[in-house]
Protein backbone atom coordinates (compact mmCIF):
# COMPACT_ATOMS: atom_id res chain seq x y z
CA UNK A 1 0.00 0.00 0.00
CA UNK A 2 1.02 3.57 -0.63
CA UNK A 3 0.80 6.29 1.94
CA UNK A 4 3.66 7.23 4.20
CA UNK A 5 1.70 7.49 7.46
CA UNK A 6 1.79 3.81 8.35
CA UNK A 7 -0.78 1.06 8.41
CA UNK A 8 -4.10 2.00 10.00
CA UNK A 9 -6.36 -0.58 11.60
CA UNK A 10 -9.89 0.30 10.51
CA UNK A 11 -12.58 0.03 13.17
CA UNK A 12 -15.51 -1.00 10.95
CA UNK A 13 -18.02 -0.52 13.78
CA UNK A 14 -16.83 3.07 14.24
CA UNK A 15 -17.08 3.61 10.48
CA UNK A 16 -20.64 2.23 10.51
CA UNK A 17 -21.76 4.48 13.37
CA UNK A 18 -20.33 7.63 11.81
CA UNK A 19 -21.74 6.99 8.35
CA UNK A 20 -25.13 6.07 9.85
CA UNK A 21 -25.13 9.34 11.78
CA UNK A 22 -24.30 11.39 8.67
CA UNK A 23 -26.59 9.73 6.10
CA UNK A 24 -28.98 12.68 6.03
CA UNK A 25 -26.22 15.26 5.51
CA UNK A 26 -23.92 13.23 3.28
CA UNK A 27 -25.33 14.18 -0.13
CA UNK A 28 -25.34 17.91 0.57
CA UNK A 29 -21.78 17.93 1.92
CA UNK A 30 -20.01 15.27 -0.17
CA UNK A 31 -19.33 17.59 -3.11
CA UNK A 32 -16.39 15.68 -4.53
CA UNK A 33 -18.08 12.31 -4.05
CA UNK A 34 -21.12 13.61 -5.96
CA UNK A 35 -18.94 14.49 -8.93
CA UNK A 36 -17.23 11.12 -8.65
CA UNK A 37 -20.61 9.35 -8.77
CA UNK A 38 -21.58 11.19 -11.95
CA UNK A 39 -18.26 10.45 -13.61
CA UNK A 40 -18.23 6.76 -12.68
CA UNK A 41 -21.80 6.33 -13.91
CA UNK A 42 -20.87 7.85 -17.28
CA UNK A 43 -17.74 5.71 -17.60
CA UNK A 44 -19.83 2.60 -16.96
CA UNK A 45 -22.71 3.60 -19.25
CA UNK A 46 -20.29 4.12 -22.14
CA UNK A 47 -19.09 0.53 -21.78
CA UNK A 48 -22.48 -1.19 -21.48
CA UNK A 49 -24.11 -2.25 -24.77
CA UNK A 50 -27.24 -0.15 -25.21
CA UNK A 51 -26.58 1.38 -21.78
CA UNK A 52 -28.40 -1.59 -20.23
CA UNK A 53 -27.49 -3.89 -17.34
CA UNK A 54 -29.83 -6.72 -16.40
CA UNK A 55 -28.55 -7.52 -12.90
CA UNK A 56 -26.67 -4.94 -10.84
CA UNK A 57 -25.11 -5.02 -7.38
CA UNK A 58 -24.06 -1.73 -5.78
CA UNK A 59 -21.63 -1.97 -2.86
CA UNK A 60 -21.74 0.79 -0.25
CA UNK A 61 -24.87 2.58 -1.47
CA UNK A 62 -24.97 5.08 1.39
CA UNK A 63 -27.54 7.80 0.70
CA UNK A 64 -28.03 6.67 -2.91
CA UNK A 65 -25.80 9.24 -4.59
CA UNK A 66 -24.24 6.78 -7.04
CA UNK A 67 -27.55 4.93 -7.37
CA UNK A 68 -29.16 8.08 -8.73
CA UNK A 69 -26.29 8.78 -11.12
CA UNK A 70 -26.26 5.19 -12.37
CA UNK A 71 -30.02 4.93 -12.92
CA UNK A 72 -29.93 8.27 -14.74
CA UNK A 73 -27.51 6.74 -17.25
CA UNK A 74 -28.25 3.01 -17.35
CA UNK A 75 -31.42 0.92 -17.66
CA UNK A 76 -31.43 -1.71 -14.90
CA UNK A 77 -33.74 -4.71 -14.56
CA UNK A 78 -32.67 -6.18 -11.22
CA UNK A 79 -30.97 -4.12 -8.51
CA UNK A 80 -29.21 -5.40 -5.39
CA UNK A 81 -27.60 -3.09 -2.84
CA UNK A 82 -25.29 -3.28 0.16
CA UNK A 83 -24.22 -0.91 2.90
CA UNK A 84 -22.66 -1.16 6.32
CA UNK A 85 -25.25 1.35 7.63
CA UNK A 86 -28.73 -0.26 7.83
CA UNK A 87 -30.44 3.13 7.48
CA UNK A 88 -29.30 3.39 3.89
CA UNK A 89 -31.80 0.75 2.78
CA UNK A 90 -34.81 3.06 2.97
CA UNK A 91 -32.89 5.88 1.28
CA UNK A 92 -31.75 3.78 -1.68
CA UNK A 93 -35.21 2.23 -2.08
CA UNK A 94 -36.62 5.74 -2.40
CA UNK A 95 -34.00 6.78 -4.96
CA UNK A 96 -34.45 3.62 -7.06
CA UNK A 97 -38.25 3.93 -7.04
CA UNK A 98 -38.00 7.33 -8.71
CA UNK A 99 -36.55 5.53 -11.75
CA UNK A 100 -39.12 2.74 -11.67
CA UNK A 101 -36.61 0.25 -10.24
CA UNK A 102 -37.45 -2.04 -7.32
CA UNK A 103 -34.77 -2.98 -4.82
CA UNK A 104 -34.47 -6.73 -5.44
CA UNK A 105 -32.41 -7.34 -2.34
CA UNK A 106 -30.48 -5.44 0.35
CA UNK A 107 -27.42 -7.08 1.88
CA UNK A 108 -26.62 -5.25 5.10
CA UNK A 109 -23.21 -5.27 6.74
CA UNK A 110 -19.54 -5.21 5.82
CA UNK A 111 -19.28 -6.20 2.14
CA UNK A 112 -15.98 -7.98 2.83
CA UNK A 113 -17.72 -10.31 5.29
CA UNK A 114 -20.88 -11.19 3.31
CA UNK A 115 -20.69 -14.88 2.45
CA UNK A 116 -23.34 -15.11 -0.28
CA UNK A 117 -23.08 -12.36 -2.89
CA UNK A 118 -25.60 -12.08 -5.75
CA UNK A 119 -24.53 -14.14 -8.77
CA UNK A 120 -24.76 -13.71 -12.53
CA UNK A 121 -24.10 -9.98 -12.30
CA UNK A 122 -23.89 -7.77 -15.36
CA UNK A 123 -22.41 -5.03 -13.19
CA UNK A 124 -20.89 -4.77 -9.71
CA UNK A 125 -20.33 -1.12 -8.86
CA UNK A 126 -19.14 0.91 -5.88
CA UNK A 127 -18.60 4.60 -5.31
CA UNK A 128 -16.00 5.93 -2.86
CA UNK A 129 -16.26 2.87 -0.59
CA UNK A 130 -13.48 0.35 -1.24
CA UNK A 131 -10.83 2.52 0.46
CA UNK A 132 -12.33 1.16 3.70
CA UNK A 133 -11.68 -2.45 2.70
CA UNK A 134 -9.00 -4.34 4.60
CA UNK A 135 -8.24 -6.67 1.67
CA UNK A 136 -9.16 -5.01 -1.62
CA UNK A 137 -7.26 -7.53 -3.81
CA UNK A 138 -9.10 -10.35 -2.03
CA UNK A 139 -12.49 -8.74 -2.63
CA UNK A 140 -11.77 -8.03 -6.30
CA UNK A 141 -10.82 -11.67 -6.75
CA UNK A 142 -13.79 -13.02 -4.77
CA UNK A 143 -16.49 -10.99 -6.50
CA UNK A 144 -15.24 -12.16 -9.90
CA UNK A 145 -17.17 -15.39 -9.33
CA UNK A 146 -20.38 -13.34 -8.97
CA UNK A 147 -19.89 -11.46 -12.25
CA UNK A 148 -20.87 -13.20 -15.47
CA UNK A 149 -18.20 -13.43 -18.21
CA UNK A 150 -18.26 -10.10 -20.04
CA UNK A 151 -19.82 -8.32 -17.04
CA UNK A 152 -18.25 -5.28 -15.41
CA UNK A 153 -16.67 -4.43 -12.08
CA UNK A 154 -16.49 -0.65 -11.66
CA UNK A 155 -15.56 1.50 -8.69
CA UNK A 156 -14.21 4.85 -7.63
CA UNK A 157 -11.89 5.27 -4.68
CA UNK A 158 -9.05 7.52 -3.51
CA UNK A 159 -5.30 7.65 -4.06
CA UNK A 160 -2.30 8.35 -1.82
CA UNK A 161 -2.61 12.15 -1.97
CA UNK A 162 -6.16 12.12 -0.65
CA UNK A 163 -6.60 14.52 2.27
CA UNK A 164 -2.84 14.77 2.48
CA UNK A 165 -3.15 17.94 4.56
CA UNK A 166 -4.98 16.10 7.34
CA UNK A 167 -2.60 13.14 7.25
CA UNK A 168 0.45 15.42 7.44
CA UNK A 169 -0.81 17.37 10.44
CA UNK A 170 -2.43 14.55 12.45
CA UNK A 171 -0.46 11.49 11.29
CA UNK A 172 -3.86 9.82 10.91
CA UNK A 173 -5.21 8.62 7.58
CA UNK A 174 -6.00 5.62 5.45
CA UNK A 175 -3.19 3.85 3.62
CA UNK A 176 -4.30 4.22 0.02
CA UNK A 177 -3.42 2.15 -3.04
CA UNK A 178 -2.02 3.78 -6.16
CA UNK A 179 -3.87 3.49 -9.45
CA UNK A 180 -1.17 1.15 -10.80
CA UNK A 181 -1.46 -1.10 -7.75
CA UNK A 182 -5.21 -1.43 -8.22
CA UNK A 183 -4.82 -2.15 -11.94
CA UNK A 184 -2.51 -5.00 -11.02
CA UNK A 185 -5.19 -6.44 -8.70
CA UNK A 186 -7.25 -7.35 -11.78
CA UNK A 187 -5.06 -10.43 -12.15
CA UNK A 188 -6.20 -13.07 -14.62
CA UNK A 189 -9.92 -12.53 -13.93
CA UNK A 190 -10.41 -9.14 -15.61
CA UNK A 191 -9.38 -6.88 -18.45
CA UNK A 192 -8.94 -3.27 -17.33
CA UNK A 193 -11.05 -1.08 -19.61
CA UNK A 194 -10.55 2.22 -17.82
CA UNK A 195 -8.12 3.47 -15.17
CA UNK A 196 -8.15 7.21 -14.51
CA UNK A 197 -7.20 9.60 -11.75
CA UNK A 198 -7.59 13.28 -10.97
CA UNK A 199 -7.06 15.69 -8.09
CA UNK A 200 -9.57 18.19 -6.79
CA UNK A 201 -8.64 20.97 -4.38
CA UNK A 202 -11.42 22.46 -2.26
CA UNK A 203 -11.17 25.83 -0.51
CA UNK A 204 -12.54 26.40 2.98
CA UNK A 205 -12.62 29.62 5.01
CA UNK A 206 -10.67 28.08 7.90
CA UNK A 207 -9.43 24.74 9.28
CA UNK A 208 -12.52 24.31 11.48
CA UNK A 209 -14.64 24.35 8.31
CA UNK A 210 -12.44 21.56 6.94
CA UNK A 211 -13.10 19.46 10.03
CA UNK A 212 -16.86 20.13 9.82
CA UNK A 213 -16.82 19.06 6.16
CA UNK A 214 -15.03 15.82 7.03
CA UNK A 215 -17.35 15.10 9.93
CA UNK A 216 -20.52 15.72 7.89
CA UNK A 217 -19.45 13.25 5.23
CA UNK A 218 -18.59 10.53 7.74
CA UNK A 219 -15.08 10.11 6.37
CA UNK A 220 -13.49 10.62 9.77
CA UNK A 221 -14.15 6.98 10.59
CA UNK A 222 -10.59 6.30 11.74
CA UNK A 223 -10.04 9.37 13.94
CA UNK A 224 -10.76 8.50 17.56
CA UNK A 225 -8.89 11.20 19.50
CA UNK A 226 -10.86 14.00 21.13
CA UNK A 227 -10.48 17.50 19.71
CA UNK A 228 -9.53 19.47 22.82
CA UNK A 229 -9.30 23.25 22.66
CA UNK A 230 -5.50 23.23 22.66
CA UNK A 231 -5.31 20.52 20.01
CA UNK A 232 -7.73 22.42 17.79
CA UNK A 233 -5.80 25.69 18.15
CA UNK A 234 -2.50 23.98 17.34
CA UNK A 235 -4.05 22.21 14.34
CA UNK A 236 -5.59 25.44 13.02
CA UNK A 237 -2.35 27.39 13.31
CA UNK A 238 -0.34 24.70 11.50
CA UNK A 239 -3.01 24.31 8.80
CA UNK A 240 -2.98 28.05 8.06
CA UNK A 241 0.81 28.08 7.92
CA UNK A 242 1.17 25.12 5.54
CA UNK A 243 -1.98 25.00 3.45
CA UNK A 244 -3.24 28.54 2.96
CA UNK A 245 -5.16 29.28 -0.24
CA UNK A 246 -6.78 32.38 -1.77
CA UNK A 247 -10.09 31.27 -0.25
CA UNK A 248 -8.67 30.46 3.18
CA UNK A 249 -7.20 26.95 3.36
CA UNK A 250 -7.21 23.98 0.99
CA UNK A 251 -8.09 20.30 1.15
CA UNK A 252 -6.98 17.83 -1.53
CA UNK A 253 -9.00 14.93 -2.92
CA UNK A 254 -7.21 12.34 -5.09
CA UNK A 255 -9.83 10.43 -7.07
CA UNK A 256 -9.36 7.09 -8.84
CA UNK A 257 -11.72 5.39 -11.32
CA UNK A 258 -11.53 1.75 -12.44
CA UNK A 259 -13.71 -0.19 -14.86
CA UNK A 260 -12.83 -3.87 -15.43
CA UNK A 261 -14.45 -6.52 -17.62
CA UNK A 262 -14.75 -10.11 -16.40
CA UNK A 263 -12.85 -12.33 -18.78
CA UNK A 264 -14.51 -15.20 -20.58
CA UNK A 265 -13.97 -18.46 -18.71
C-alpha positions in Angstrom: 0.0 0.0 0.0 1.0 3.6 -0.6 0.8 6.3 1.9 3.7 7.2 4.2 1.7 7.5 7.5 1.8 3.8 8.3 -0.8 1.1 8.4 -4.1 2.0 10.0 -6.4 -0.6 11.6 -9.9 0.3 10.5 -12.6 0.0 13.2 -15.5 -1.0 11.0 -18.0 -0.5 13.8 -16.8 3.1 14.2 -17.1 3.6 10.5 -20.6 2.2 10.5 -21.8 4.5 13.4 -20.3 7.6 11.8 -21.7 7.0 8.4 -25.1 6.1 9.9 -25.1 9.3 11.8 -24.3 11.4 8.7 -26.6 9.7 6.1 -29.0 12.7 6.0 -26.2 15.3 5.5 -23.9 13.2 3.3 -25.3 14.2 -0.1 -25.3 17.9 0.6 -21.8 17.9 1.9 -20.0 15.3 -0.2 -19.3 17.6 -3.1 -16.4 15.7 -4.5 -18.1 12.3 -4.1 -21.1 13.6 -6.0 -18.9 14.5 -8.9 -17.2 11.1 -8.6 -20.6 9.4 -8.8 -21.6 11.2 -12.0 -18.3 10.5 -13.6 -18.2 6.8 -12.7 -21.8 6.3 -13.9 -20.9 7.9 -17.3 -17.7 5.7 -17.6 -19.8 2.6 -17.0 -22.7 3.6 -19.3 -20.3 4.1 -22.1 -19.1 0.5 -21.8 -22.5 -1.2 -21.5 -24.1 -2.3 -24.8 -27.2 -0.2 -25.2 -26.6 1.4 -21.8 -28.4 -1.6 -20.2 -27.5 -3.9 -17.3 -29.8 -6.7 -16.4 -28.6 -7.5 -12.9 -26.7 -4.9 -10.8 -25.1 -5.0 -7.4 -24.1 -1.7 -5.8 -21.6 -2.0 -2.9 -21.7 0.8 -0.2 -24.9 2.6 -1.5 -25.0 5.1 1.4 -27.5 7.8 0.7 -28.0 6.7 -2.9 -25.8 9.2 -4.6 -24.2 6.8 -7.0 -27.5 4.9 -7.4 -29.2 8.1 -8.7 -26.3 8.8 -11.1 -26.3 5.2 -12.4 -30.0 4.9 -12.9 -29.9 8.3 -14.7 -27.5 6.7 -17.3 -28.2 3.0 -17.3 -31.4 0.9 -17.7 -31.4 -1.7 -14.9 -33.7 -4.7 -14.6 -32.7 -6.2 -11.2 -31.0 -4.1 -8.5 -29.2 -5.4 -5.4 -27.6 -3.1 -2.8 -25.3 -3.3 0.2 -24.2 -0.9 2.9 -22.7 -1.2 6.3 -25.2 1.3 7.6 -28.7 -0.3 7.8 -30.4 3.1 7.5 -29.3 3.4 3.9 -31.8 0.7 2.8 -34.8 3.1 3.0 -32.9 5.9 1.3 -31.7 3.8 -1.7 -35.2 2.2 -2.1 -36.6 5.7 -2.4 -34.0 6.8 -5.0 -34.5 3.6 -7.1 -38.2 3.9 -7.0 -38.0 7.3 -8.7 -36.5 5.5 -11.7 -39.1 2.7 -11.7 -36.6 0.3 -10.2 -37.5 -2.0 -7.3 -34.8 -3.0 -4.8 -34.5 -6.7 -5.4 -32.4 -7.3 -2.3 -30.5 -5.4 0.3 -27.4 -7.1 1.9 -26.6 -5.3 5.1 -23.2 -5.3 6.7 -19.5 -5.2 5.8 -19.3 -6.2 2.1 -16.0 -8.0 2.8 -17.7 -10.3 5.3 -20.9 -11.2 3.3 -20.7 -14.9 2.5 -23.3 -15.1 -0.3 -23.1 -12.4 -2.9 -25.6 -12.1 -5.8 -24.5 -14.1 -8.8 -24.8 -13.7 -12.5 -24.1 -10.0 -12.3 -23.9 -7.8 -15.4 -22.4 -5.0 -13.2 -20.9 -4.8 -9.7 -20.3 -1.1 -8.9 -19.1 0.9 -5.9 -18.6 4.6 -5.3 -16.0 5.9 -2.9 -16.3 2.9 -0.6 -13.5 0.3 -1.2 -10.8 2.5 0.5 -12.3 1.2 3.7 -11.7 -2.5 2.7 -9.0 -4.3 4.6 -8.2 -6.7 1.7 -9.2 -5.0 -1.6 -7.3 -7.5 -3.8 -9.1 -10.3 -2.0 -12.5 -8.7 -2.6 -11.8 -8.0 -6.3 -10.8 -11.7 -6.7 -13.8 -13.0 -4.8 -16.5 -11.0 -6.5 -15.2 -12.2 -9.9 -17.2 -15.4 -9.3 -20.4 -13.3 -9.0 -19.9 -11.5 -12.3 -20.9 -13.2 -15.5 -18.2 -13.4 -18.2 -18.3 -10.1 -20.0 -19.8 -8.3 -17.0 -18.2 -5.3 -15.4 -16.7 -4.4 -12.1 -16.5 -0.6 -11.7 -15.6 1.5 -8.7 -14.2 4.8 -7.6 -11.9 5.3 -4.7 -9.1 7.5 -3.5 -5.3 7.6 -4.1 -2.3 8.3 -1.8 -2.6 12.2 -2.0 -6.2 12.1 -0.6 -6.6 14.5 2.3 -2.8 14.8 2.5 -3.2 17.9 4.6 -5.0 16.1 7.3 -2.6 13.1 7.2 0.4 15.4 7.4 -0.8 17.4 10.4 -2.4 14.6 12.4 -0.5 11.5 11.3 -3.9 9.8 10.9 -5.2 8.6 7.6 -6.0 5.6 5.4 -3.2 3.9 3.6 -4.3 4.2 0.0 -3.4 2.1 -3.0 -2.0 3.8 -6.2 -3.9 3.5 -9.5 -1.2 1.2 -10.8 -1.5 -1.1 -7.7 -5.2 -1.4 -8.2 -4.8 -2.2 -11.9 -2.5 -5.0 -11.0 -5.2 -6.4 -8.7 -7.3 -7.4 -11.8 -5.1 -10.4 -12.1 -6.2 -13.1 -14.6 -9.9 -12.5 -13.9 -10.4 -9.1 -15.6 -9.4 -6.9 -18.4 -8.9 -3.3 -17.3 -11.1 -1.1 -19.6 -10.5 2.2 -17.8 -8.1 3.5 -15.2 -8.2 7.2 -14.5 -7.2 9.6 -11.7 -7.6 13.3 -11.0 -7.1 15.7 -8.1 -9.6 18.2 -6.8 -8.6 21.0 -4.4 -11.4 22.5 -2.3 -11.2 25.8 -0.5 -12.5 26.4 3.0 -12.6 29.6 5.0 -10.7 28.1 7.9 -9.4 24.7 9.3 -12.5 24.3 11.5 -14.6 24.3 8.3 -12.4 21.6 6.9 -13.1 19.5 10.0 -16.9 20.1 9.8 -16.8 19.1 6.2 -15.0 15.8 7.0 -17.4 15.1 9.9 -20.5 15.7 7.9 -19.5 13.2 5.2 -18.6 10.5 7.7 -15.1 10.1 6.4 -13.5 10.6 9.8 -14.2 7.0 10.6 -10.6 6.3 11.7 -10.0 9.4 13.9 -10.8 8.5 17.6 -8.9 11.2 19.5 -10.9 14.0 21.1 -10.5 17.5 19.7 -9.5 19.5 22.8 -9.3 23.2 22.7 -5.5 23.2 22.7 -5.3 20.5 20.0 -7.7 22.4 17.8 -5.8 25.7 18.1 -2.5 24.0 17.3 -4.0 22.2 14.3 -5.6 25.4 13.0 -2.3 27.4 13.3 -0.3 24.7 11.5 -3.0 24.3 8.8 -3.0 28.0 8.1 0.8 28.1 7.9 1.2 25.1 5.5 -2.0 25.0 3.4 -3.2 28.5 3.0 -5.2 29.3 -0.2 -6.8 32.4 -1.8 -10.1 31.3 -0.2 -8.7 30.5 3.2 -7.2 26.9 3.4 -7.2 24.0 1.0 -8.1 20.3 1.1 -7.0 17.8 -1.5 -9.0 14.9 -2.9 -7.2 12.3 -5.1 -9.8 10.4 -7.1 -9.4 7.1 -8.8 -11.7 5.4 -11.3 -11.5 1.8 -12.4 -13.7 -0.2 -14.9 -12.8 -3.9 -15.4 -14.5 -6.5 -17.6 -14.7 -10.1 -16.4 -12.9 -12.3 -18.8 -14.5 -15.2 -20.6 -14.0 -18.5 -18.7 
